[in-house]
Amino acid sequence: MPVDFLSPTQEARYAAFPAPLTADDLARSAFLDATDRAVLSALRADHTRLGYAVQLATVRCTGAFRTQVADVPPALIDTLARQLQITPADHMARYQDSQMRWQHLQDIRQRYGYVAYTDPQRGWRFLRWLFTRAWLGSERPSLLFERAVSWLRAAKVMLPGITTLERDVARVRDRASERLWRLLARDLTAAQCQQLDALLAVTPGATLTPSSRSARCPVPPAARASSMPSPIWTRSATYPLPPPSLATCPPAPQPPSCAGPRCPDRQSPNARPPGRYAPGRDPPCGAAHPGRPGP
């Protein structure tokens, strides 16, 4: 599977501040609670307190630290300075030149529970979650990548390089696909395997394999608007495939049941006949009922 499935927009958005930085973003990442204020009160200089707060808000907002203070939006610095009652002035420039910022990064990791991407325990949990997501769903790689970023940030795992995470997402999806192929092929006999292999061989004088010709088989217009099977499905029905085994498939979700006093199933038939709900409207209980037409 290719590992360059991310768009330029996704690459620019990875581990970056939201643009623009909204009030909700500032409330989630730049609000200093009592625990944060107690940690900051132990620092003496204004530029170290403000710098520590900026590093903490940065990792909360983006999932990674910043080595250059110039990359931090001014709105984030002003929000933290108001809470600390500090005038920004040249404090961030002094903090950039100090060596305390490297100690602050280590202190934030230990105090707030942030771990590196290579952490064995949380790394194993992440890979297990990623494989389960790839096995049970059919999300495209870019969407699975976005969900992986959200999981890492929620678990307080420092975001790795974008190519590292991109390769891991592609590798796990490949493993899930290979497992699916093994489950589909384990019930085939040797003769069936040979017949299926013949579908991938190009015969002399031909330019396409039998499988490719079936995929490119023209479909008559009537097959798209009626129940008439298309030629590709008609030809596929002749392939020597055994019936699929559904033993390893997860059960389908069941609609919620209702037993509330307002449930129409508990009322008399004369009060609310089945099938009398307006299209697109649910019963008062909000559950699924056999007499209600679907949306």
Secondary structure, DSSP 8 states (H G I E B T S, - for coil): --S----HHHHHHTT---SS--HHHHHHHS---HHHHHHHHT--SHHHHHHHHHHHHHHHHHSS--S-GGGS-HHHHHHHHHHHT---TTHHHHHHHSSHHHHHHHHHHHHHT-B-TT-HHHHHHHHHHHHHHHHH----HHHHHHHHHHHHHHTTB----HHHHHHHHHHHHHHHHHHHHHHHHTT--HHHHHHHHHTTS--TT-SS-HHHHHHT----HHHHHSS---HHHHHHTTS-------TTS-----------TT-GGGS-TTTS-TT-S-TT---TT----TTS---
